Amino acid sequence: MAEDIEDGPAMDVKRFAALAEAYGGDLRRWPQAERQAASAFASSETGQAISRKAATLDALLDRYSVPHPGRALHDTILRVADRHIVRRRRQRFWWLGLGLAGIGLAGAIAGLALVTVVTPEVPPDHYVLDANATAFGDAGPETIEEDL
Amino acid sequence: MSADPDEELVRRVGAGDPAAVQTLVARKLPRILSLAVRMLGDAAEAEDVAQETFVRIWRHASSWRRGNARFDSWIHRVTLNLCYDRLRRRRELVTDDLPDMVDPAPLPDAREEPRRIEQALQAIAPRQREAIILVYYQEMSNIEAAATLEISVDALESLLSRGRRALHMILARDGVHD
């Protein structure tokens, strides 16, 4: 129970009765900004009568208490929480693993690309013969030195 | 807006800190359960609602960011929504008018009085019941309660007044209240 706007309206019988009807006879439940004015008014005869009337319903509401949570409920909630925490940790590891794998794969691809671009083209020592080539190399007319 | 006293705890829960989880349960379970019991008037259903509320907390804690409402207001809203789901399923929504008396039998003894009050609370309109529970039993300020119910403070005061008048009439008719 607390906080409200800075300036509440001036307190009169009508406003006091309206607040008592809404919030009951205990001023601690009233809007904070109006408590001081209400407190002064509550000491008047009219204020006391209104507060008394509201307090009778408050007293009845007080008698309706509910039991505190049992141990079983408490433990069940903690067990479920444990499962959620474990699952979240697993998910985190899974995403971390996936992230690392992704980084590794990206590195490998980048490395391969770099090697491909940077490495100079080396002429092959041997070339593969295709269907038109012969084992004797150039098949053009031979020039015999002696003929010249 | 003032600081949220639960913000740091929720952050730790979101990070998976088991000690924070225990603290949060110890701090919030009694409030959530009492809200659900008073909204539903059924302890077993209220326990189910409390468990469901915590499941939502575990799911959302890591992504929870304070907007216009405090964490406590948010869990109250979650609990109330879950209670409404159950009330809708029961088809027990009543009108804003004074409902029929739940049990017209004479009051056997003083031990029955809390039961009569519980019945009277269940007999009024759910929105009025919410307002009374938040301000009276959950000890929320008018501003917090209005924010939780997503209504203005004036509308909250109207719900409270009508709710208390309805309770007064039911209890007077039952002979519990003058």
Contacts between the chains, C-beta under 8 A, distances in Angstrom:
chain1	res1	chain2	res2	distance
A	1	B	139	5.3
A	1	B	140	7.2
A	1	B	141	5.3
A	2	B	141	4.7
A	3	B	2	7.1
A	3	B	141	5.2
A	3	B	143	5.8
A	3	B	144	7.8
A	4	B	141	6.9
A	4	B	142	6.4
A	4	B	143	6.1
A	18	B	157	7.3
A	18	B	161	7.2
A	19	B	157	7.9
A	21	B	160	7.8
A	21	B	161	4.6
A	21	B	164	6.3
A	21	B	165	7.3
A	22	B	156	7.9
A	22	B	157	4.3
A	22	B	158	7.9
A	22	B	160	4.0
A	22	B	161	4.7
A	22	B	164	7.2
A	23	B	135	6.6
A	23	B	142	7.6
A	23	B	157	7.9
A	23	B	160	6.6
A	24	B	136	6.8
A	24	B	164	7.2
A	29	B	135	6.1
A	29	B	136	7.0
A	29	B	139	7.7
A	31	B	141	7.8
A	31	B	142	5.1
A	31	B	153	7.5
A	32	B	141	7.1
A	56	B	177	6.7
A	56	B	178	6.7
A	57	B	164	6.0
A	57	B	167	6.5
A	57	B	168	5.7
A	57	B	171	7.6
A	57	B	177	6.7
A	58	B	136	7.8
A	60	B	113	7.5
A	60	B	117	5.6
A	60	B	171	6.3
A	60	B	176	6.5
A	60	B	177	6.0
A	61	B	117	6.6
A	61	B	132	7.7
A	61	B	136	5.8
A	61	B	137	7.7
A	61	B	167	7.8
A	63	B	113	5.7
A	63	B	114	5.1
A	63	B	117	6.1
A	64	B	38	7.7
A	64	B	114	4.9
A	64	B	117	4.2
A	64	B	118	5.5
A	64	B	121	6.9
A	65	B	114	7.1
A	66	B	33	7.3
A	66	B	34	4.8
A	66	B	37	4.4
A	66	B	38	6.5
A	66	B	43	8.0
A	67	B	37	7.9
A	67	B	43	7.2
A	68	B	30	6.0
A	68	B	33	8.0
A	69	B	29	4.9
A	69	B	30	5.9
A	69	B	33	5.0
A	69	B	47	8.0
A	69	B	50	7.3
A	73	B	29	7.4
A	73	B	33	7.4
A	73	B	47	5.3
A	73	B	50	6.7
A	73	B	51	7.4
A	74	B	25	6.5
A	74	B	29	6.4
A	76	B	51	6.5
A	77	B	25	5.5
A	77	B	29	6.7
A	77	B	50	7.3
A	77	B	51	6.0
A	77	B	54	4.9
A	78	B	21	6.9
A	78	B	22	6.7
A	78	B	25	6.1
A	80	B	51	6.9
A	80	B	54	6.8
A	80	B	55	6.2
A	80	B	58	7.1
A	81	B	21	4.7
A	81	B	25	7.2
A	81	B	54	6.9
A	81	B	58	5.5
A	82	B	18	7.5
A	82	B	21	8.0
A	84	B	55	7.6
A	84	B	58	4.0
A	84	B	59	7.2
A	85	B	16	4.6
A	85	B	18	6.8
A	85	B	21	7.0
A	85	B	58	7.7
A	88	B	16	5.8
A	88	B	62	7.1
A	89	B	16	6.2
